[in-house]
């Protein structure tokens, strides 16, 4: 089974454009967050009194979703299963971008394969809540549903390629390796593959202009990343210091 | 018997989630500031003609100057975790009182003018134009938030609704729609030195009366000094402590504690206010100006230490912001925390064994303790995180025999607002205040049923005023809310004080 030249060209352009938008867009946003001063100490207390304590607090939030767990067990369960499954799936996908498969990617392979189901399950749960819980339905905009459907689409098309209608993965891998070396190869005309990659391109493009920004922004949240030491150490923003002159 | 209003929500437990009641609180709004309340603060007297441009300009400026505002505008995923966490939502059922929905009143406008998706696909992401109706809606619902930050505790990203509310109020004030209650009070602080507008002479007379009350009661002369140069400690306390009940009884407690500890202290007429409503209106410059009065008073009086009295948001500003706004305090004694909370002072002395207590004096009180929102989630006491929960409870238990906590999901960092915080302690919002208090009142009723609790202590002037107003609506006497230092005052036996037994002999 071979690939199709024209498809390879189209998807190559899409991928280059998406990568550029994702990279530049994200860099600009992160720069903005990092450069905007926090004029006051506003950690939610009780808060850690040292930097290492803050790192631990952030670790618990990002890895275990600690506050969400305290808040709502259903959202936590669906959200956590989705995110952790997604990491496994992403790790598994590294094999398509390296000539030799790294050992830890090899280890993650079986878990990553089935984590695809976890991802879709978690997302379906979140979607069900968004539709069925009156309060959450009230706060949802069309984009909130579409975002879930987009990622569900990526998950389901991926699972179809793996478990139902297997794609010529050797050709896909050599296409991806080629893209990374600016060599455009052929892409199999597999409908699930084209859907899968097309949705991923959309996801990459909207990442820096959507609520997906929560991923980098969580590290810049002053209520969680500040040290509780205002009496010991004077904190002042540059624009506020100018008021003192 | 206290009057019981039938219009208040009946909850089977403190966090019971109501059915959505769309528009239930629409149109409720506090009185708008008049030009004479706006202009002294540097705000335009009435709605400016180019309000739309000015509002968007201010929004952009705040997003540039405040990382929290910028990040919190961008990062909400609308997961819904916060939707059932606000006491005003629990008490009113109005969906716009769900924290995420409240934030979105402003975020929808931010999206429309500052994001790609909102500019080109407003219908897709729920973006909307800024209109006068939107301004009215902001004014209404951003004054149905007490900036208590309970919701942000439960947000996976710590999105702080208070930051959004403060920004919205600041934007509104800058286009000419300020809040009468807060701005009038700030004007009084600038002019006279305290929220009540109490001049030095009247304050001095009040404090003398209180000194006499203590002497009549105990036979011991305890001083409450005013503007005394060279004193070691400057006490900065909410002006309600000079005038309102049960606040005054707390002030008597501080006086007795300082007296027994043998320290010299003073109140300042220039900085006769711990409260800082600059926080409520979200204006850094106002908050700074009010804070600088404390710095000036400390320098003028030549004190070595600053101690704050019982006031919730004042302690957040004192603990978290004072060093930023009015520091550095290199002229004060560095061996003590700057500033220090009266609870830290009292607990320190209790541990040293300074005081003699007769706990039975408080036996008529079966106590519980209401963690005030700003103390709980925006400050600390002592060396350890969480000291703000332990120290007040330790002090109460040192002077009372009967103490019971309310359900854990309504205390500590999960504490419920009294319903009157964040600049909402005004009669024009009484309906909101009553309904917003219902989760806390329901938690209180639970410990009343289980343990026979009769009284609730708080360390916030706003909580105390709010509860003395709303508790009668929930079947309690208005004096069921007490100051923590009122309990200290009741139990402390001053050196040389005649006990009842001695008096009988």
Interface residues (C-beta under 8 A of the other chain):
Chain A: X29 X32 X33 X36 X37 X38 X39 X40 X41 X42 X44 X45 X46 X47 X48 X49 X61 X65 X67 X68 X70 X71 X72 X75 X79 X126 X129 X130 X133 X134 X135 X136 X138 X139 X140 X141 X142 X143 X144 X146 X206 X209 X210 X211 X213 X214 X217 X218 X220 X221 X222 X223 X224 X228 X230 X231 X234 X235 X236 X237 X239 X240 X243
Chain B: X17 X19 X20 X63 X64 X65 X66 X67 X68 X70 X71 X72 X74 X75 X76 X77 X78 X79 X80 X81 X82 X83 X84 X85 X95 X98 X100 X101 X104 X115 X116 X117 X123 X124 X125 X126 X149 X152 X153 X154 X155 X156 X157 X158 X159 X160 X163 X284 X285 X288 X319 X320 X321 X323 X324 X327 X328 X337 X338 X339 X376 X377 X378 X379 X380 X385 X386 X388 X389 X413
